[in-house]
Amino acid sequence: MTSTTGTVCPHCGWPDGAEPYQVVSRHGTAAGSTVWTRCACGSLQVRSVDARGMRVVSRSRPSATPAGRAANSPCR
């Protein structure tokens, strides 16, 4: 799925233009950088950052377990 700044996560509504919920990794590229992030719903996102700004270029489905919560946690 491709999206641009100003849109929201289709799974939970977290704004794409907001600070990422969690930065997983950051890699420099010839044009700028690629940032792998995790949304509040657990969806893994690939963000491209260059002179034109930031845009989400790929996004997964949410994880079965919300980010930051152990799989065997009693709080679900």
Predicted model as a PDB file, atoms N, CA, C, CB and O in Angstrom, pLDDT in the B-factor column:
MODEL        1                                                                  
ATOM      1  N   MET A   1       0.843  -1.170   0.000  1.00 39.00           N  
ATOM      2  CA  MET A   1       0.000   0.000   0.000  1.00 39.00           C  
ATOM      3  C   MET A   1       0.885   1.230   0.000  1.00 39.00           C  
ATOM      4  CB  MET A   1      -0.957   0.000   1.207  1.00 39.00           C  
ATOM      5  O   MET A   1       1.852   1.287   0.760  1.00 39.00           O  
ATOM      6  N   THR A   2       0.591   2.187  -0.809  1.00 43.00           N  
ATOM      7  CA  THR A   2       1.348   3.432  -0.872  1.00 43.00           C  
ATOM      8  C   THR A   2       0.492   4.560  -0.315  1.00 43.00           C  
ATOM      9  CB  THR A   2       1.794   3.744  -2.329  1.00 43.00           C  
ATOM     10  O   THR A   2      -0.707   4.633  -0.583  1.00 43.00           O  
ATOM     11  N   SER A   3       1.107   5.424   0.448  1.00 42.00           N  
ATOM     12  CA  SER A   3       0.382   6.593   0.947  1.00 42.00           C  
ATOM     13  C   SER A   3       1.329   7.779   0.973  1.00 42.00           C  
ATOM     14  CB  SER A   3      -0.214   6.329   2.363  1.00 42.00           C  
ATOM     15  O   SER A   3       2.533   7.621   0.775  1.00 42.00           O  
ATOM     16  N   THR A   4       0.795   8.950   1.213  1.00 48.00           N  
ATOM     17  CA  THR A   4       1.606  10.157   1.269  1.00 48.00           C  
ATOM     18  C   THR A   4       1.343  10.878   2.574  1.00 48.00           C  
ATOM     19  CB  THR A   4       1.315  11.077   0.068  1.00 48.00           C  
ATOM     20  O   THR A   4       0.391  10.569   3.290  1.00 48.00           O  
ATOM     21  N   THR A   5       2.193  11.839   2.874  1.00 47.00           N  
ATOM     22  CA  THR A   5       2.010  12.624   4.084  1.00 47.00           C  
ATOM     23  C   THR A   5       0.614  13.250   4.073  1.00 47.00           C  
ATOM     24  CB  THR A   5       3.107  13.716   4.205  1.00 47.00           C  
ATOM     25  O   THR A   5       0.139  13.703   3.031  1.00 47.00           O  
ATOM     26  N   GLY A   6      -0.028  13.271   5.217  1.00 55.00           N  
ATOM     27  CA  GLY A   6      -1.366  13.830   5.308  1.00 55.00           C  
ATOM     28  C   GLY A   6      -2.430  12.769   5.372  1.00 55.00           C  
ATOM     29  O   GLY A   6      -3.610  13.086   5.527  1.00 55.00           O  
ATOM     30  N   THR A   7      -2.043  11.507   5.255  1.00 86.00           N  
ATOM     31  CA  THR A   7      -2.997  10.417   5.364  1.00 86.00           C  
ATOM     32  C   THR A   7      -2.802   9.725   6.706  1.00 86.00           C  
ATOM     33  CB  THR A   7      -2.835   9.414   4.191  1.00 86.00           C  
ATOM     34  O   THR A   7      -1.932  10.097   7.494  1.00 86.00           O  
ATOM     35  N   VAL A   8      -3.606   8.737   6.945  1.00 89.00           N  
ATOM     36  CA  VAL A   8      -3.548   8.032   8.229  1.00 89.00           C  
ATOM     37  C   VAL A   8      -3.415   6.528   7.999  1.00 89.00           C  
ATOM     38  CB  VAL A   8      -4.808   8.337   9.077  1.00 89.00           C  
ATOM     39  O   VAL A   8      -3.676   6.035   6.902  1.00 89.00           O  
ATOM     40  N   CYS A   9      -3.011   5.814   9.027  1.00 90.00           N  
ATOM     41  CA  CYS A   9      -2.938   4.367   8.977  1.00 90.00           C  
ATOM     42  C   CYS A   9      -4.353   3.835   8.751  1.00 90.00           C  
ATOM     43  CB  CYS A   9      -2.305   3.781  10.287  1.00 90.00           C  
ATOM     44  O   CYS A   9      -5.267   4.204   9.489  1.00 90.00           O  
ATOM     45  N   PRO A  10      -4.554   2.981   7.753  1.00 90.00           N  
ATOM     46  CA  PRO A  10      -5.895   2.460   7.506  1.00 90.00           C  
ATOM     47  C   PRO A  10      -6.368   1.484   8.578  1.00 90.00           C  
ATOM     48  CB  PRO A  10      -5.936   1.785   6.167  1.00 90.00           C  
ATOM     49  O   PRO A  10      -7.551   1.149   8.636  1.00 90.00           O  
ATOM     50  N   HIS A  11      -5.449   1.029   9.426  1.00 90.00           N  
ATOM     51  CA  HIS A  11      -5.785   0.056  10.458  1.00 90.00           C  
ATOM     52  C   HIS A  11      -6.197   0.700  11.778  1.00 90.00           C  
ATOM     53  CB  HIS A  11      -4.617  -0.857  10.689  1.00 90.00           C  
ATOM     54  O   HIS A  11      -7.071   0.189  12.478  1.00 90.00           O  
ATOM     55  N   CYS A  12      -5.551   1.844  12.122  1.00 91.00           N  
ATOM     56  CA  CYS A  12      -5.850   2.433  13.435  1.00 91.00           C  
ATOM     57  C   CYS A  12      -6.072   3.942  13.405  1.00 91.00           C  
ATOM     58  CB  CYS A  12      -4.734   2.128  14.383  1.00 91.00           C  
ATOM     59  O   CYS A  12      -6.534   4.512  14.394  1.00 91.00           O  
ATOM     60  N   GLY A  13      -5.755   4.598  12.295  1.00 90.00           N  
ATOM     61  CA  GLY A  13      -5.978   6.034  12.192  1.00 90.00           C  
ATOM     62  C   GLY A  13      -4.821   6.903  12.656  1.00 90.00           C  
ATOM     63  O   GLY A  13      -4.956   8.126  12.687  1.00 90.00           O  
ATOM     64  N   TRP A  14      -3.662   6.300  13.024  1.00 88.00           N  
ATOM     65  CA  TRP A  14      -2.494   7.093  13.448  1.00 88.00           C  
ATOM     66  C   TRP A  14      -2.036   7.914  12.240  1.00 88.00           C  
ATOM     67  CB  TRP A  14      -1.317   6.165  13.995  1.00 88.00           C  
ATOM     68  O   TRP A  14      -1.834   7.344  11.168  1.00 88.00           O  
ATOM     69  N   PRO A  15      -1.865   9.229  12.375  1.00 90.00           N  
ATOM     70  CA  PRO A  15      -1.486  10.072  11.227  1.00 90.00           C  
ATOM     71  C   PRO A  15      -0.098   9.719  10.685  1.00 90.00           C  
ATOM     72  CB  PRO A  15      -1.519  11.551  11.627  1.00 90.00           C  
ATOM     73  O   PRO A  15       0.855   9.593  11.454  1.00 90.00           O  
ATOM     74  N   ASP A  16       0.016   9.559   9.367  1.00 88.00           N  
ATOM     75  CA  ASP A  16       1.316   9.280   8.762  1.00 88.00           C  
ATOM     76  C   ASP A  16       2.298  10.419   8.995  1.00 88.00           C  
ATOM     77  CB  ASP A  16       1.159   9.029   7.269  1.00 88.00           C  
ATOM     78  O   ASP A  16       3.500  10.179   9.112  1.00 88.00           O  
ATOM     79  N   GLY A  17       1.815  11.642   9.064  1.00 85.00           N  
ATOM     80  CA  GLY A  17       2.678  12.802   9.253  1.00 85.00           C  
ATOM     81  C   GLY A  17       3.138  13.013  10.686  1.00 85.00           C  
ATOM     82  O   GLY A  17       3.998  13.857  10.938  1.00 85.00           O  
ATOM     83  N   ALA A  18       2.586  12.268  11.623  1.00 86.00           N  
ATOM     84  CA  ALA A  18       2.978  12.409  13.038  1.00 86.00           C  
ATOM     85  C   ALA A  18       4.303  11.688  13.280  1.00 86.00           C  
ATOM     86  CB  ALA A  18       1.871  11.842  13.985  1.00 86.00           C  
ATOM     87  O   ALA A  18       4.774  10.932  12.431  1.00 86.00           O  
ATOM     88  N   GLU A  19       4.887  11.929  14.432  1.00 86.00           N  
ATOM     89  CA  GLU A  19       6.085  11.199  14.813  1.00 86.00           C  
ATOM     90  C   GLU A  19       5.752   9.710  14.829  1.00 86.00           C  
ATOM     91  CB  GLU A  19       6.622  11.675  16.202  1.00 86.00           C  
ATOM     92  O   GLU A  19       4.668   9.322  15.263  1.00 86.00           O  
ATOM     93  N   PRO A  20       6.675   8.880  14.361  1.00 85.00           N  
ATOM     94  CA  PRO A  20       6.412   7.435  14.389  1.00 85.00           C  
ATOM     95  C   PRO A  20       6.238   6.945  15.821  1.00 85.00           C  
ATOM     96  CB  PRO A  20       7.555   6.662  13.701  1.00 85.00           C  
ATOM     97  O   PRO A  20       6.866   7.464  16.744  1.00 85.00           O  
ATOM     98  N   TYR A  21       5.386   5.948  15.999  1.00 89.00           N  
ATOM     99  CA  TYR A  21       5.186   5.351  17.311  1.00 89.00           C  
ATOM    100  C   TYR A  21       6.492   4.718  17.793  1.00 89.00           C  
ATOM    101  CB  TYR A  21       4.050   4.302  17.268  1.00 89.00           C  
ATOM    102  O   TYR A  21       6.868   4.873  18.955  1.00 89.00           O  
ATOM    103  N   GLN A  22       7.183   4.000  16.894  1.00 92.00           N  
ATOM    104  CA  GLN A  22       8.459   3.375  17.234  1.00 92.00           C  
ATOM    105  C   GLN A  22       9.321   3.311  15.975  1.00 92.00           C  
ATOM    106  CB  GLN A  22       8.247   1.948  17.843  1.00 92.00           C  
ATOM    107  O   GLN A  22       8.860   2.841  14.935  1.00 92.00           O  
ATOM    108  N   VAL A  23      10.573   3.779  16.059  1.00 95.00           N  
ATOM    109  CA  VAL A  23      11.518   3.649  14.954  1.00 95.00           C  
ATOM    110  C   VAL A  23      12.249   2.328  15.138  1.00 95.00           C  
ATOM    111  CB  VAL A  23      12.524   4.861  14.897  1.00 95.00           C  
ATOM    112  O   VAL A  23      12.874   2.091  16.172  1.00 95.00           O  
ATOM    113  N   VAL A  24      12.163   1.470  14.125  1.00 96.00           N  
ATOM    114  CA  VAL A  24      12.800   0.160  14.171  1.00 96.00           C  
ATOM    115  C   VAL A  24      14.227   0.255  13.643  1.00 96.00           C  
ATOM    116  CB  VAL A  24      11.991  -0.870  13.359  1.00 96.00           C  
ATOM    117  O   VAL A  24      15.149  -0.273  14.264  1.00 96.00           O  
ATOM    118  N   SER A  25      14.424   0.928  12.492  1.00 96.00           N  
ATOM    119  CA  SER A  25      15.767   1.149  11.956  1.00 96.00           C  
ATOM    120  C   SER A  25      15.738   2.313  10.976  1.00 96.00           C  
ATOM    121  CB  SER A  25      16.307  -0.131  11.267  1.00 96.00           C  
ATOM    122  O   SER A  25      14.687   2.717  10.478  1.00 96.00           O  
ATOM    123  N   ARG A  26      16.934   2.834  10.720  1.00 96.00           N  
ATOM    124  CA  ARG A  26      17.086   3.992   9.835  1.00 96.00           C  
ATOM    125  C   ARG A  26      18.309   3.736   8.953  1.00 96.00           C  
ATOM    126  CB  ARG A  26      17.239   5.341  10.657  1.00 96.00           C  
ATOM    127  O   ARG A  26      19.369   3.355   9.451  1.00 96.00           O  
ATOM    128  N   HIS A  27      18.158   3.945   7.641  1.00 95.00           N  
ATOM    129  CA  HIS A  27      19.241   3.671   6.699  1.00 95.00           C  
ATOM    130  C   HIS A  27      19.376   4.828   5.718  1.00 95.00           C  
ATOM    131  CB  HIS A  27      18.991   2.347   5.943  1.00 95.00           C  
ATOM    132  O   HIS A  27      18.388   5.278   5.137  1.00 95.00           O  
ATOM    133  N   GLY A  28      20.601   5.304   5.538  1.00 95.00           N  
ATOM    134  CA  GLY A  28      20.862   6.355   4.569  1.00 95.00           C  
ATOM    135  C   GLY A  28      20.796   5.813   3.155  1.00 95.00           C  
ATOM    136  O   GLY A  28      21.193   4.676   2.901  1.00 95.00           O  
ATOM    137  N   THR A  29      20.293   6.626   2.228  1.00 93.00           N  
ATOM    138  CA  THR A  29      20.255   6.272   0.806  1.00 93.00           C  
ATOM    139  C   THR A  29      20.841   7.435   0.020  1.00 93.00           C  
ATOM    140  CB  THR A  29      18.790   5.944   0.328  1.00 93.00           C  
ATOM    141  O   THR A  29      21.110   8.494   0.587  1.00 93.00           O  
ATOM    142  N   ALA A  30      21.038   7.249  -1.267  1.00 93.00           N  
ATOM    143  CA  ALA A  30      21.582   8.316  -2.116  1.00 93.00           C  
ATOM    144  C   ALA A  30      20.658   9.533  -2.133  1.00 93.00           C  
ATOM    145  CB  ALA A  30      21.799   7.801  -3.549  1.00 93.00           C  
ATOM    146  O   ALA A  30      21.126  10.665  -2.253  1.00 93.00           O  
ATOM    147  N   ALA A  31      19.361   9.306  -2.016  1.00 91.00           N  
ATOM    148  CA  ALA A  31      18.383  10.398  -2.087  1.00 91.00           C  
ATOM    149  C   ALA A  31      17.987  10.957  -0.726  1.00 91.00           C  
ATOM    150  CB  ALA A  31      17.151   9.924  -2.797  1.00 91.00           C  
ATOM    151  O   ALA A  31      17.383  12.028  -0.667  1.00 91.00           O  
ATOM    152  N   GLY A  32      18.306  10.275   0.366  1.00 94.00           N  
ATOM    153  CA  GLY A  32      17.888  10.718   1.700  1.00 94.00           C  
ATOM    154  C   GLY A  32      18.019   9.590   2.697  1.00 94.00           C  
ATOM    155  O   GLY A  32      19.130   9.226   3.085  1.00 94.00           O  
ATOM    156  N   SER A  33      16.888   9.029   3.119  1.00 96.00           N  
ATOM    157  CA  SER A  33      16.939   7.896   4.037  1.00 96.00           C  
ATOM    158  C   SER A  33      15.666   7.064   3.950  1.00 96.00           C  
ATOM    159  CB  SER A  33      17.153   8.382   5.469  1.00 96.00           C  
ATOM    160  O   SER A  33      14.621   7.523   3.487  1.00 96.00           O  
ATOM    161  N   THR A  34      15.792   5.840   4.409  1.00 96.00           N  
ATOM    162  CA  THR A  34      14.662   4.929   4.544  1.00 96.00           C  
ATOM    163  C   THR A  34      14.530   4.641   6.028  1.00 96.00           C  
ATOM    164  CB  THR A  34      14.856   3.602   3.700  1.00 96.00           C  
ATOM    165  O   THR A  34      15.502   4.262   6.680  1.00 96.00           O  
ATOM    166  N   VAL A  35      13.331   4.821   6.561  1.00 95.00           N  
ATOM    167  CA  VAL A  35      13.085   4.613   7.984  1.00 95.00           C  
ATOM    168  C   VAL A  35      12.013   3.538   8.139  1.00 95.00           C  
ATOM    169  CB  VAL A  35      12.651   5.943   8.685  1.00 95.00           C  
ATOM    170  O   VAL A  35      10.902   3.675   7.628  1.00 95.00           O  
ATOM    171  N   TRP A  36      12.362   2.467   8.850  1.00 96.00           N  
ATOM    172  CA  TRP A  36      11.401   1.408   9.164  1.00 96.00           C  
ATOM    173  C   TRP A  36      10.804   1.757  10.511  1.00 96.00           C  
ATOM    174  CB  TRP A  36      12.073  -0.029   9.177  1.00 96.00           C  
ATOM    175  O   TRP A  36      11.525   1.951  11.490  1.00 96.00           O  
ATOM    176  N   THR A  37       9.472   1.835  10.558  1.00 94.00           N  
ATOM    177  CA  THR A  37       8.793   2.211  11.795  1.00 94.00           C  
ATOM    178  C   THR A  37       7.683   1.218  12.107  1.00 94.00           C  
ATOM    179  CB  THR A  37       8.224   3.639  11.693  1.00 94.00           C  
ATOM    180  O   THR A  37       7.250   0.457  11.241  1.00 94.00           O  
ATOM    181  N   ARG A  38       7.232   1.238  13.349  1.00 93.00           N  
ATOM    182  CA  ARG A  38       6.088   0.428  13.743  1.00 93.00           C  
ATOM    183  C   ARG A  38       5.019   1.396  14.222  1.00 93.00           C  
ATOM    184  CB  ARG A  38       6.465  -0.630  14.858  1.00 93.00           C  
ATOM    185  O   ARG A  38       5.283   2.267  15.051  1.00 93.00           O  
ATOM    186  N   CYS A  39       3.812   1.237  13.697  1.00 91.00           N  
ATOM    187  CA  CYS A  39       2.668   2.056  14.066  1.00 91.00           C  
ATOM    188  C   CYS A  39       2.155   1.627  15.445  1.00 91.00           C  
ATOM    189  CB  CYS A  39       1.545   1.944  13.000  1.00 91.00           C  
ATOM    190  O   CYS A  39       2.556   0.581  15.956  1.00 91.00           O  
ATOM    191  N   ALA A  40       1.298   2.405  16.028  1.00 88.00           N  
ATOM    192  CA  ALA A  40       0.704   2.066  17.330  1.00 88.00           C  
ATOM    193  C   ALA A  40      -0.075   0.758  17.275  1.00 88.00           C  
ATOM    194  CB  ALA A  40      -0.217   3.192  17.801  1.00 88.00           C  
ATOM    195  O   ALA A  40      -0.181   0.065  18.287  1.00 88.00           O  
ATOM    196  N   CYS A  41      -0.622   0.406  16.113  1.00 91.00           N  
ATOM    197  CA  CYS A  41      -1.386  -0.834  15.975  1.00 91.00           C  
ATOM    198  C   CYS A  41      -0.493  -2.036  15.700  1.00 91.00           C  
ATOM    199  CB  CYS A  41      -2.405  -0.696  14.865  1.00 91.00           C  
ATOM    200  O   CYS A  41      -0.975  -3.168  15.681  1.00 91.00           O  
ATOM    201  N   GLY A  42       0.795  -1.809  15.488  1.00 91.00           N  
ATOM    202  CA  GLY A  42       1.722  -2.893  15.222  1.00 91.00           C  
ATOM    203  C   GLY A  42       2.089  -3.042  13.758  1.00 91.00           C  
ATOM    204  O   GLY A  42       2.943  -3.864  13.425  1.00 91.00           O  
ATOM    205  N   SER A  43       1.476  -2.278  12.880  1.00 92.00           N  
ATOM    206  CA  SER A  43       1.774  -2.322  11.454  1.00 92.00           C  
ATOM    207  C   SER A  43       3.203  -1.835  11.212  1.00 92.00           C  
ATOM    208  CB  SER A  43       0.759  -1.465  10.653  1.00 92.00           C  
ATOM    209  O   SER A  43       3.583  -0.766  11.689  1.00 92.00           O  
ATOM    210  N   LEU A  44       3.997  -2.618  10.470  1.00 94.00           N  
ATOM    211  CA  LEU A  44       5.347  -2.218  10.108  1.00 94.00           C  
ATOM    212  C   LEU A  44       5.263  -1.337   8.873  1.00 94.00           C  
ATOM    213  CB  LEU A  44       6.261  -3.456   9.857  1.00 94.00           C  
ATOM    214  O   LEU A  44       4.558  -1.667   7.919  1.00 94.00           O  
ATOM    215  N   GLN A  45       5.983  -0.209   8.885  1.00 93.00           N  
ATOM    216  CA  GLN A  45       5.926   0.741   7.783  1.00 93.00           C  
ATOM    217  C   GLN A  45       7.326   1.038   7.280  1.00 93.00           C  
ATOM    218  CB  GLN A  45       5.224   2.036   8.215  1.00 93.00           C  
ATOM    219  O   GLN A  45       8.285   1.036   8.053  1.00 93.00           O  
ATOM    220  N   VAL A  46       7.445   1.295   5.982  1.00 95.00           N  
ATOM    221  CA  VAL A  46       8.681   1.772   5.390  1.00 95.00           C  
ATOM    222  C   VAL A  46       8.417   3.205   4.954  1.00 95.00           C  
ATOM    223  CB  VAL A  46       9.154   0.864   4.184  1.00 95.00           C  
ATOM    224  O   VAL A  46       7.521   3.467   4.153  1.00 95.00           O  
ATOM    225  N   ARG A  47       9.210   4.130   5.493  1.00 93.00           N  
ATOM    226  CA  ARG A  47       9.051   5.545   5.165  1.00 93.00           C  
ATOM    227  C   ARG A  47      10.256   6.017   4.373  1.00 93.00           C  
ATOM    228  CB  ARG A  47       8.871   6.397   6.445  1.00 93.00           C  
ATOM    229  O   ARG A  47      11.397   5.748   4.750  1.00 93.00           O  
ATOM    230  N   SER A  48      10.011   6.712   3.288  1.00 94.00           N  
ATOM    231  CA  SER A  48      11.062   7.301   2.479  1.00 94.00           C  
ATOM    232  C   SER A  48      11.141   8.779   2.842  1.00 94.00           C  
ATOM    233  CB  SER A  48      10.795   7.097   0.943  1.00 94.00           C  
ATOM    234  O   SER A  48      10.137   9.489   2.810  1.00 94.00           O  
ATOM    235  N   VAL A  49      12.341   9.234   3.188  1.00 93.00           N  
ATOM    236  CA  VAL A  49      12.539  10.634   3.557  1.00 93.00           C  
ATOM    237  C   VAL A  49      13.570  11.209   2.591  1.00 93.00           C  
ATOM    238  CB  VAL A  49      13.006  10.785   5.064  1.00 93.00           C  
ATOM    239  O   VAL A  49      14.693  10.712   2.503  1.00 93.00           O  
ATOM    240  N   ASP A  50      13.181  12.268   1.861  1.00 93.00           N  
ATOM    241  CA  ASP A  50      14.088  12.912   0.914  1.00 93.00           C  
ATOM    242  C   ASP A  50      13.764  14.397   0.852  1.00 93.00           C  
ATOM    243  CB  ASP A  50      13.981  12.263  -0.496  1.00 93.00           C  
ATOM    244  O   ASP A  50      13.046  14.916   1.705  1.00 93.00           O  
ATOM    245  N   ALA A  51      14.289  15.074  -0.149  1.00 92.00           N  
ATOM    246  CA  ALA A  51      14.080  16.522  -0.274  1.00 92.00           C  
ATOM    247  C   ALA A  51      12.606  16.889  -0.415  1.00 92.00           C  
ATOM    248  CB  ALA A  51      14.851  17.056  -1.469  1.00 92.00           C  
ATOM    249  O   ALA A  51      12.214  18.010  -0.093  1.00 92.00           O  
ATOM    250  N   ARG A  52      11.783  15.950  -0.895  1.00 90.00           N  
ATOM    251  CA  ARG A  52      10.346  16.213  -1.054  1.00 90.00           C  
ATOM    252  C   ARG A  52       9.568  16.018   0.233  1.00 90.00           C  
ATOM    253  CB  ARG A  52       9.771  15.317  -2.123  1.00 90.00           C  
ATOM    254  O   ARG A  52       8.395  16.386   0.305  1.00 90.00           O  
ATOM    255  N   GLY A  53      10.200  15.445   1.254  1.00 91.00           N  
ATOM    256  CA  GLY A  53       9.526  15.206   2.528  1.00 91.00           C  
ATOM    257  C   GLY A  53       9.493  13.732   2.862  1.00 91.00           C  
ATOM    258  O   GLY A  53      10.349  12.965   2.421  1.00 91.00           O  
ATOM    259  N   MET A  54       8.499  13.336   3.646  1.00 90.00           N  
ATOM    260  CA  MET A  54       8.352  11.953   4.099  1.00 90.00           C  
ATOM    261  C   MET A  54       7.086  11.365   3.502  1.00 90.00           C  
ATOM    262  CB  MET A  54       8.315  11.871   5.649  1.00 90.00           C  
ATOM    263  O   MET A  54       6.063  12.040   3.387  1.00 90.00           O  
ATOM    264  N   ARG A  55       7.172  10.089   3.121  1.00 89.00           N  
ATOM    265  CA  ARG A  55       5.972   9.387   2.683  1.00 89.00           C  
ATOM    266  C   ARG A  55       6.093   7.918   3.064  1.00 89.00           C  
ATOM    267  CB  ARG A  55       5.756   9.547   1.150  1.00 89.00           C  
ATOM    268  O   ARG A  55       7.185   7.349   3.036  1.00 89.00           O  
ATOM    269  N   VAL A  56       4.990   7.320   3.412  1.00 91.00           N  
ATOM    270  CA  VAL A  56       4.941   5.895   3.706  1.00 91.00           C  
ATOM    271  C   VAL A  56       4.838   5.184   2.364  1.00 91.00           C  
ATOM    272  CB  VAL A  56       3.733   5.526   4.663  1.00 91.00           C  
ATOM    273  O   VAL A  56       3.889   5.403   1.611  1.00 91.00           O  
ATOM    274  N   VAL A  57       5.818   4.330   2.065  1.00 92.00           N  
ATOM    275  CA  VAL A  57       5.828   3.655   0.768  1.00 92.00           C  
ATOM    276  C   VAL A  57       5.372   2.205   0.854  1.00 92.00           C  
ATOM    277  CB  VAL A  57       7.210   3.713   0.173  1.00 92.00           C  
ATOM    278  O   VAL A  57       5.058   1.594  -0.168  1.00 92.00           O  
ATOM    279  N   SER A  58       5.331   1.646   2.063  1.00 92.00           N  
ATOM    280  CA  SER A  58       4.855   0.284   2.247  1.00 92.00           C  
ATOM    281  C   SER A  58       4.378   0.124   3.679  1.00 92.00           C  
ATOM    282  CB  SER A  58       5.962  -0.749   1.911  1.00 92.00           C  
ATOM    283  O   SER A  58       4.901   0.755   4.596  1.00 92.00           O  
ATOM    284  N   ARG A  59       3.379  -0.728   3.859  1.00 92.00           N  
ATOM    285  CA  ARG A  59       2.804  -0.913   5.190  1.00 92.00           C  
ATOM    286  C   ARG A  59       2.258  -2.330   5.297  1.00 92.00           C  
ATOM    287  CB  ARG A  59       1.685   0.135   5.472  1.00 92.00           C  
ATOM    288  O   ARG A  59       1.631  -2.828   4.362  1.00 92.00           O  
ATOM    289  N   SER A  60       2.496  -2.983   6.438  1.00 92.00           N  
ATOM    290  CA  SER A  60       1.973  -4.331   6.655  1.00 92.00           C  
ATOM    291  C   SER A  60       0.649  -4.261   7.406  1.00 92.00           C  
ATOM    292  CB  SER A  60       2.991  -5.195   7.434  1.00 92.00           C  
ATOM    293  O   SER A  60       0.192  -3.189   7.804  1.00 92.00           O  
ATOM    294  N   ARG A  61       0.056  -5.414   7.584  1.00 91.00           N  
ATOM    295  CA  ARG A  61      -1.113  -5.502   8.466  1.00 91.00           C  
ATOM    296  C   ARG A  61      -0.629  -5.342   9.895  1.00 91.00           C  
ATOM    297  CB  ARG A  61      -1.883  -6.861   8.279  1.00 91.00           C  
ATOM    298  O   ARG A  61       0.559  -5.517  10.164  1.00 91.00           O  
ATOM    299  N   PRO A  62      -1.526  -5.013  10.817  1.00 89.00           N  
ATOM    300  CA  PRO A  62      -1.132  -4.928  12.228  1.00 89.00           C  
ATOM    301  C   PRO A  62      -0.660  -6.292  12.728  1.00 89.00           C  
ATOM    302  CB  PRO A  62      -2.309  -4.417  13.096  1.00 89.00           C  
ATOM    303  O   PRO A  62      -1.090  -7.337  12.239  1.00 89.00           O  
ATOM    304  N   SER A  63       0.227  -6.252  13.705  1.00 77.00           N  
ATOM    305  CA  SER A  63       0.673  -7.506  14.309  1.00 77.00           C  
ATOM    306  C   SER A  63      -0.447  -8.073  15.167  1.00 77.00           C  
ATOM    307  CB  SER A  63       1.961  -7.294  15.154  1.00 77.00           C  
ATOM    308  O   SER A  63      -1.345  -7.343  15.586  1.00 77.00           O  
ATOM    309  N   ALA A  64      -0.394  -9.365  15.428  1.00 74.00           N  
ATOM    310  CA  ALA A  64      -1.401 -10.014  16.270  1.00 74.00           C  
ATOM    311  C   ALA A  64      -1.304  -9.524  17.703  1.00 74.00           C  
ATOM    312  CB  ALA A  64      -1.242 -11.536  16.225  1.00 74.00           C  
ATOM    313  O   ALA A  64      -2.301  -9.495  18.425  1.00 74.00           O  
ATOM    314  N   THR A  65      -0.097  -9.137  18.116  1.00 59.00           N  
ATOM    315  CA  THR A  65       0.141  -8.631  19.465  1.00 59.00           C  
ATOM    316  C   THR A  65       0.473  -7.154  19.368  1.00 59.00           C  
ATOM    317  CB  THR A  65       1.285  -9.416  20.177  1.00 59.00           C  
ATOM    318  O   THR A  65       1.390  -6.806  18.624  1.00 59.00           O  
ATOM    319  N   PRO A  66      -0.218  -6.256  20.080  1.00 55.00           N  
ATOM    320  CA  PRO A  66       0.095  -4.831  20.022  1.00 55.00           C  
ATOM    321  C   PRO A  66       1.553  -4.566  20.381  1.00 55.00           C  
ATOM    322  CB  PRO A  66      -0.821  -4.051  20.957  1.00 55.00           C  
ATOM    323  O   PRO A  66       2.127  -5.257  21.222  1.00 55.00           O  
ATOM    324  N   ALA A  67       2.150  -3.560  19.740  1.00 51.00           N  
ATOM    325  CA  ALA A  67       3.545  -3.206  19.969  1.00 51.00           C  
ATOM    326  C   ALA A  67       3.810  -2.938  21.437  1.00 51.00           C  
ATOM    327  CB  ALA A  67       3.928  -1.993  19.143  1.00 51.00           C  
ATOM    328  O   ALA A  67       3.031  -2.256  22.102  1.00 51.00           O  
ATOM    329  N   GLY A  68       4.908  -3.475  21.940  1.00 53.00           N  
ATOM    330  CA  GLY A  68       5.308  -3.221  23.316  1.00 53.00           C  
ATOM    331  C   GLY A  68       4.652  -4.123  24.326  1.00 53.00           C  
ATOM    332  O   GLY A  68       4.865  -3.945  25.525  1.00 53.00           O  
ATOM    333  N   ARG A  69       3.850  -5.099  23.887  1.00 52.00           N  
ATOM    334  CA  ARG A  69       3.155  -5.985  24.818  1.00 52.00           C  
ATOM    335  C   ARG A  69       3.605  -7.432  24.579  1.00 52.00           C  
ATOM    336  CB  ARG A  69       1.608  -5.854  24.657  1.00 52.00           C  
ATOM    337  O   ARG A  69       3.575  -7.909  23.445  1.00 52.00           O  
ATOM    338  N   ALA A  70       4.007  -8.104  25.602  1.00 47.00           N  
ATOM    339  CA  ALA A  70       4.458  -9.484  25.467  1.00 47.00           C  
ATOM    340  C   ALA A  70       3.308 -10.368  25.006  1.00 47.00           C  
ATOM    341  CB  ALA A  70       5.033 -10.002  26.797  1.00 47.00           C  
ATOM    342  O   ALA A  70       2.153 -10.127  25.354  1.00 47.00           O  
ATOM    343  N   ALA A  71       3.629 -11.388  24.224  1.00 47.00           N  
ATOM    344  CA  ALA A  71       2.598 -12.286  23.676  1.00 47.00           C  
ATOM    345  C   ALA A  71       1.831 -13.001  24.767  1.00 47.00           C  
ATOM    346  CB  ALA A  71       3.226 -13.310  22.746  1.00 47.00           C  
ATOM    347  O   ALA A  71       0.653 -13.308  24.583  1.00 47.00           O  
ATOM    348  N   ASN A  72       2.467 -13.279  25.909  1.00 46.00           N  
ATOM    349  CA  ASN A  72       1.779 -13.998  26.986  1.00 46.00           C  
ATOM    350  C   ASN A  72       1.261 -13.062  28.083  1.00 46.00           C  
ATOM    351  CB  ASN A  72       2.715 -15.027  27.597  1.00 46.00           C  
ATOM    352  O   ASN A  72       0.935 -13.517  29.179  1.00 46.00           O  
ATOM    353  N   SER A  73       1.185 -11.783  27.800  1.00 40.00           N  
ATOM    354  CA  SER A  73       0.691 -10.814  28.776  1.00 40.00           C  
ATOM    355  C   SER A  73      -0.798 -11.019  29.031  1.00 40.00           C  
ATOM    356  CB  SER A  73       0.956  -9.378  28.293  1.00 40.00           C  
ATOM    357  O   SER A  73      -1.549 -11.241  28.082  1.00 40.00           O  
ATOM    358  N   PRO A  74      -1.245 -10.953  30.279  1.00 45.00           N  
ATOM    359  CA  PRO A  74      -2.663 -11.117  30.574  1.00 45.00           C  
ATOM    360  C   PRO A  74      -3.504  -9.923  30.133  1.00 45.00           C  
ATOM    361  CB  PRO A  74      -2.850 -11.347  32.047  1.00 45.00           C  
ATOM    362  O   PRO A  74      -4.729 -10.022  30.056  1.00 45.00           O  
ATOM    363  N   CYS A  75      -2.853  -8.791  29.843  1.00 42.00           N  
ATOM    364  CA  CYS A  75      -3.560  -7.570  29.428  1.00 42.00           C  
ATOM    365  C   CYS A  75      -3.671  -7.531  27.917  1.00 42.00           C  
ATOM    366  CB  CYS A  75      -2.837  -6.303  29.947  1.00 42.00           C  
ATOM    367  O   CYS A  75      -2.709  -7.153  27.250  1.00 42.00           O  
ATOM    368  N   ARG A  76      -4.790  -7.901  27.362  1.00 40.00           N  
ATOM    369  CA  ARG A  76      -4.988  -7.870  25.909  1.00 40.00           C  
ATOM    370  C   ARG A  76      -6.199  -7.074  25.550  1.00 40.00           C  
ATOM    371  CB  ARG A  76      -5.112  -9.266  25.348  1.00 40.00           C  
ATOM    372  O   ARG A  76      -6.521  -6.939  24.369  1.00 40.00           O  
TER     373      ARG A  76                                                      
ENDMDL                                                                          
END                                                                             
